[in-house]
């Protein structure tokens, strides 16, 4: 059934979840699935999630086959995107193509919050291999920014 | 290739398009497809569009099989959702289930802007039949709000 999921200061009437229950290399990040998790929302072939990273926090450095469509809703951040680092702020969009390594960092004084839409059916994230990390660490900008 | 699509006061570096080129019953509304239209974005199975309705404007009163996932980004509005009218404001989400009649109205002094995510492959919108419109018009709240 059609419905409104109301927002109140970046909290919606859905469960507030930990970012992940396994894996390493992330800090101070929460997840709310805004649209797609409800029993009556299974016809949606994609999930609209909201992630919030506290200042100084970051998501996992990972890649996967499925692409991400990201829209920043609050704060300031830097994104590792393949072999470069880009700054982002409110309403910027990020297209994370298949197999692009990525990591979000909250670099401002307020949390970095963003929508991230993905296919309901998707592959699992993969961490970068040791030799790839070594290669990335040769770039000073990347080395200073990435966290594992 | 992974990339940033930067925002500047609700304009992104994508084409600003008219809402529709055919049909009737909409006013003062534009569309930007933020993610999914680019040549390198075809792997996205869904499109992330941004619609902006000027004060007093509205979208088409329509329904379709494919559901909508909507997130309000600016302004105040009212949404016809099936047989009721709901108010919405910034960051509220709207789940428009299959075949639910819907119409967005900008009711505040600033534009109503919202993200609307849909399947790339989807059915065409359908307008309500005359007898359905007659039935809706029996409800005073709906009659005052809906535009055809």
Interface residues (C-beta under 8 A of the other chain):
Chain A: X1 X2 X3 X4 X5 X6 X7 X10 X12 X34 X35 X36 X38 X40 X41 X43 X44 X45 X46 X48 X67 X69 X71 X72 X73 X79 X81 X82 X86 X88 X89 X90 X91 X92 X93 X94 X95 X96 X97 X98 X100 X102 X115 X117 X119
Chain B: X1 X2 X3 X4 X5 X6 X7 X10 X12 X34 X35 X36 X38 X40 X41 X43 X44 X45 X46 X48 X67 X69 X71 X72 X73 X79 X81 X82 X86 X88 X90 X91 X92 X93 X94 X95 X96 X97 X98 X100 X102 X115 X117 X119
